Amino acid sequence: MKIICLIDSLASGGAQRQITELASGFKENNHDVEIVIYYDELFYADTLHKNGVKIIPLFERNYFKRVFRIRKYIRSSKPDIVLSFLQTPSFIATIASLPFKSWKLIVGERNADPIILKSYKEKFYRLFHIFADYIVGNSQANIDLVKKVNPFISSNKLKVIYNITNFGTEEYIDSWNSKPCLTSEKLLIVVAGRYQFQKNYLGLIEGVNQLPDHYKEKILIKCFGSSKGDKNYRLLCDNLLFKYNLNSVIELNHATKEIKQEYLKADFVGLFSHYEGFPNTICEAMSMKKPLIVSAVSDVPILIEEGVNGFLCQPNDIKSITNAIIRAIKSSASTREAMGVCNKIKSDKNFNKSKITNMYLKLFKKR
């Protein structure tokens, strides 16, 4: 098949990571694959080049010219499949398919933002989903929102396919090494995600600030993310860290392509988001046998059980965040290791790259 994947850019975001993994997976299955982008951000370009996936940059500042340029490219390329991720790319892909198309159109919903239920703009975009062959969400929470916004979409078109992770390769599986105790070194919590409201870094900082001092001395939280799109939020985080004198407890680092290595060093991987689709960082951490401290949003409570493979908190409740971190600090090395093993088993079952790629390929062929 000839497959065109459409997304805004190849920035360091979760949707971009997933479409990169899928495109590479399709290519490994001997399909002709292209990724079309319209913003000049190329964080994942090297991975795609390495895997033989063509990148088609259709950069255009003017929104209307961009839509028609992409439409013209798709229609002239005569693909078998168009797969789009994110709201605007999916809208453009749908416009490209009208008034008729000779390909199958799959649009991807990647973020279960409750604003979808309130915003006229968000609702407008999803009305066009009715023209797609399938709408794929990376969580049931995502699909439920789409169904509420556009009840005219047939349930047969709505599919849930979780994210891919290929982090749990043998070199990482065999490298688990629990720390013997907390008296000699700090508990390391790694957080990966863009510095923006959704990821709730301000809530995390407030939660850490409420820890008793003797607990603050026992942890180090290393955050990795991009500030693109919301530099003011990053500034708010920096100012709050300074205000509470927490710079030795929480580090705000740039996004890194070596996030595997950071996970590898961690005792816990954390994510304190207000809302999510199903976040890559959770999939990746589970595949590397890491226990989690995570907010109970989207499909997270389906896969993460309190005290079994992680600790849950409520993102809008600062005390809940504080208490979840305390439970992590108090956990024993053997408990953390058991949590990690549980997560690896669940990861292999739910996020296997070959399995997820084949779920999409079957959808592509389905009549």
C-alpha positions in Angstrom: 0.0 0.0 0.0 1.0 3.6 -0.4 0.5 5.3 2.9 0.6 9.0 3.6 0.9 10.1 7.2 -0.1 13.7 7.9 0.9 15.6 11.0 1.8 19.3 11.7 5.5 18.7 12.4 8.1 16.3 13.7 8.6 18.1 17.0 9.3 16.3 20.3 5.6 15.7 21.1 3.8 12.4 21.9 1.7 12.4 18.7 4.8 13.0 16.6 6.6 10.2 18.4 3.7 7.8 17.7 3.3 8.6 14.0 7.1 8.2 13.6 6.9 4.7 15.2 3.9 3.8 13.1 5.4 5.1 9.8 8.6 3.1 10.6 6.5 0.0 11.3 4.6 0.3 8.1 7.9 0.6 6.2 9.2 -2.5 7.9 6.1 -4.3 6.5 7.2 -3.2 3.0 4.7 -0.5 2.4 5.5 2.8 0.6 5.3 5.4 3.4 5.5 9.2 3.5 5.1 11.7 6.3 3.8 15.1 5.2 4.5 18.0 7.6 3.8 21.7 7.3 6.0 23.1 10.2 9.8 23.1 10.2 10.4 21.1 13.4 12.4 18.0 12.8 13.1 16.3 16.2 12.3 12.8 14.8 13.6 13.4 11.3 16.8 11.3 11.9 14.7 8.3 13.0 12.5 8.5 9.9 15.5 8.8 7.6 17.2 5.9 9.3 14.1 3.7 8.7 13.7 4.8 5.1 10.5 6.8 5.5 10.2 9.8 3.2 9.5 13.2 4.7 7.5 15.6 2.5 7.8 19.2 3.9 5.0 21.4 2.6 5.8 24.6 4.5 3.3 27.4 4.0 2.6 30.3 6.4 -0.8 31.2 5.0 -3.4 28.8 6.4 -5.7 28.6 3.4 -2.8 28.2 0.9 -1.4 25.5 3.2 -4.7 23.6 3.2 -5.0 23.6 -0.6 -1.3 22.8 -1.1 -1.6 19.7 1.1 -4.9 18.8 -0.6 -3.3 19.1 -4.0 -0.4 16.9 -2.9 -2.5 14.2 -1.4 -4.9 14.0 -4.4 -2.0 13.9 -6.9 -0.2 11.2 -5.0 -3.1 8.8 -5.2 -2.5 7.0 -1.9 -4.2 3.9 -0.7 -4.3 5.2 2.9 -4.2 8.7 4.5 -3.5 8.6 8.3 -3.7 11.9 10.2 -2.9 12.7 13.8 -4.0 15.8 15.7 -6.9 18.1 15.2 -5.8 20.5 12.4 -4.0 17.9 10.3 -7.1 15.6 10.5 -9.3 18.5 9.3 -6.9 19.2 6.4 -6.9 15.5 5.5 -10.7 15.4 5.5 -10.8 18.5 3.3 -8.4 16.8 0.9 -10.9 13.9 0.7 -13.9 16.0 -0.4 -16.0 15.8 -2.4 -14.8 12.2 -3.1 -11.7 10.1 -2.6 -10.2 6.9 -3.8 -8.3 6.2 -0.6 -9.2 5.2 3.0 -9.0 8.0 5.5 -8.2 7.3 9.2 -8.1 10.3 11.6 -6.4 10.1 15.0 -7.6 11.5 18.2 -4.6 11.9 20.6 -5.7 14.1 23.5 -8.8 13.7 25.8 -9.0 17.4 26.5 -12.4 18.2 28.1 -12.5 21.5 26.4 -13.7 19.5 23.4 -17.1 19.5 25.0 -17.3 23.3 25.4 -15.4 24.9 22.5 -17.3 25.6 19.3 -14.0 25.4 17.3 -13.2 21.9 18.8 -16.8 20.7 18.0 -16.6 22.1 14.5 -13.5 20.2 13.7 -14.9 16.9 14.9 -18.1 17.3 12.9 -15.9 16.5 9.8 -15.0 13.2 11.3 -18.2 11.8 9.8 -16.4 11.8 6.4 -13.5 9.6 7.7 -13.5 5.8 7.3 -12.3 5.4 10.9 -11.6 7.5 13.9 -8.8 6.0 16.1 -8.2 7.2 19.7 -5.3 6.2 21.9 -7.7 5.8 24.8 -11.4 5.0 25.4 -11.7 8.4 27.1 -10.8 10.0 23.8 -13.3 8.1 21.8 -16.0 8.8 24.4 -15.5 12.6 24.0 -15.7 12.3 20.2 -18.9 10.4 20.5 -20.4 13.0 22.7 -19.4 15.8 20.4 -20.6 14.1 17.2 -23.3 11.5 18.0 -23.9 11.0 14.3 -20.7 9.0 13.9 -21.3 5.3 13.6 -19.9 3.3 16.5 -18.3 0.9 14.0 -16.0 3.8 12.9 -14.7 4.4 16.4 -11.7 2.4 17.4 -9.3 2.4 20.4 -5.6 1.5 19.7 -3.1 2.2 22.4 0.3 3.8 21.8 3.4 1.9 20.7 6.5 1.6 22.8 9.7 -0.1 21.7 11.7 1.0 24.7 11.6 -2.4 26.4 14.3 -4.0 24.3 16.7 -6.5 25.9 19.4 -4.0 26.7 17.0 -2.2 28.9 14.9 -5.1 30.2 18.1 -6.6 31.8 19.3 -3.4 33.3 16.8 -3.1 36.2 18.7 -2.4 39.3 16.7 -1.5 42.4 18.4 0.8 45.0 18.9 -0.9 48.4 17.6 2.0 50.5 16.8 5.7 50.7 19.2 6.5 53.5 22.3 6.8 51.3 20.9 8.4 48.1 17.9 10.2 46.8 14.8 8.7 45.2 14.9 9.8 41.6 11.6 10.6 39.8 11.8 11.4 36.1 9.0 13.4 34.4 8.8 13.8 30.6 6.4 16.2 28.9 6.1 19.6 27.4 6.1 22.6 29.8 2.5 23.5 29.4 -0.7 23.7 31.4 -1.9 20.2 30.4 1.2 18.6 32.1 0.5 20.3 35.4 4.1 21.1 36.4 2.8 23.9 38.6 0.7 21.4 40.5 3.7 19.2 40.9 5.8 22.1 42.3 3.0 23.0 44.7 2.7 19.4 45.8 6.5 19.1 46.4 6.5 22.3 48.4 4.0 20.8 50.8 6.2 17.9 51.6 7.8 18.0 55.0 11.5 19.0 54.8 12.8 15.6 55.6 11.0 14.2 52.6 12.2 16.9 50.3 15.8 15.9 51.2 15.1 12.3 50.0 14.0 13.0 46.4 15.2 14.5 43.2 12.7 15.2 40.4 14.2 15.6 36.9 11.8 17.0 34.3 12.5 16.9 30.5 10.4 18.8 28.0 10.1 21.5 25.4 9.0 25.0 26.1 7.8 25.6 22.5 4.3 26.9 22.3 4.0 28.0 25.9 7.2 29.8 27.1 5.2 31.8 29.6 4.3 28.5 31.4 7.9 27.5 31.7 8.7 31.0 33.2 5.9 30.5 35.7 7.4 27.2 36.7 10.9 28.7 37.1 9.5 31.6 39.2 7.6 29.2 41.5 10.7 27.0 42.0 12.7 30.1 43.0 9.9 31.3 45.3 9.8 28.0 47.2 13.6 27.4 47.0 13.1 24.0 45.3 15.8 24.2 42.6 17.8 21.5 44.3 14.7 19.3 44.4 13.2 19.8 41.0 15.2 20.2 37.8 13.6 21.6 34.6 15.6 20.3 31.7 15.3 20.6 27.9 13.7 17.7 25.9 16.2 15.0 25.1 16.5 12.2 22.5 18.2 10.1 25.3 15.1 9.9 27.5 15.6 6.1 27.6 18.7 6.7 29.6 16.9 9.0 32.0 14.2 6.5 32.5 16.8 3.8 33.1 18.3 5.8 36.1 14.9 6.5 37.6 13.2 4.9 40.6 9.8 6.2 39.5 8.5 7.8 36.3 6.0 10.5 37.1 3.2 12.3 35.2 0.8 14.7 36.8 -1.3 15.9 33.9 -4.7 17.5 34.0 -5.8 15.4 31.0 -4.3 13.0 28.5 -5.1 10.7 25.6 -2.8 7.9 26.7 0.6 9.4 27.3 3.8 8.0 25.7 5.8 8.5 28.9 3.6 5.9 30.8 3.9 3.3 28.0 7.6 3.8 27.9 8.1 3.6 31.6 6.0 0.5 31.9 8.0 -1.2 29.1 11.2 -0.5 31.1 10.0 -2.0 34.3 9.5 1.4 36.0 6.8 2.0 38.7 4.7 5.1 38.2 3.4 8.1 40.1 0.6 9.4 37.8 -2.6 11.3 37.8 -5.8 9.2 37.5 -7.0 10.7 34.1 -8.1 9.1 30.8 -7.5 5.4 30.7 -4.7 5.5 33.3 -6.8 3.8 36.1 -7.5 0.9 33.7 -3.8 0.0 33.6 -2.4 1.5 36.8 -3.7 0.0 40.0 -2.9 1.9 43.2 -0.1 0.2 45.1 0.2 -2.6 42.6 2.1 -1.0 39.7 2.1 2.6 40.7 0.7 5.4 42.9 -2.3 7.5 41.7 -3.1 11.1 42.4 -5.7 13.7 41.5 -4.2 16.5 39.4 -6.3 19.3 40.8 -5.7 18.2 44.4 -2.3 19.4 45.6 -2.5 17.3 48.8 -3.2 14.2 46.7 0.0 14.9 44.7 1.9 15.3 47.9 0.6 12.1 49.4 1.3 10.1 46.3 5.0 11.3 46.4 5.2 10.4 50.1 3.9 6.9 49.3 6.6 6.5 46.7 9.3 7.7 49.1 8.1 5.2 51.7 8.0 2.3 49.3 10.7 -0.4 49.6 13.1 -1.5 46.9 11.4 -4.9 46.6 8.0 -3.1 46.2 9.3 -0.9 43.5 10.8 -3.9 41.7 7.6 -5.9 41.9 5.7 -2.8 40.5 8.1 -2.6 37.6 7.7 -6.3 36.7 4.0 -5.9 36.7 4.3 -2.9 34.4 6.5 -4.8 32.0 3.9 -7.6 31.7 1.2 -5.1 31.0 3.3 -3.3 28.5 4.1 -6.4 26.5 0.4 -7.1 26.4 -0.8 -3.6 25.4 1.9 -1.6 23.7 3.9 -4.0 21.6 5.1 -2.3 18.4 4.4 -5.2 16.1 1.0 -5.8 17.6 -0.1 -2.1 17.3 1.3 -1.7 13.8 -0.7 -4.8 12.7 -3.9 -3.4 14.3 -3.6 -0.4 12.0 -2.7 -2.4 9.0 -5.8 -4.6 9.5 -7.9 -1.5 9.8 -6.4 -0.2 6.6 -7.5 -3.4 4.8 -10.9 -3.7 6.5 -13.9 -3.2 4.3 
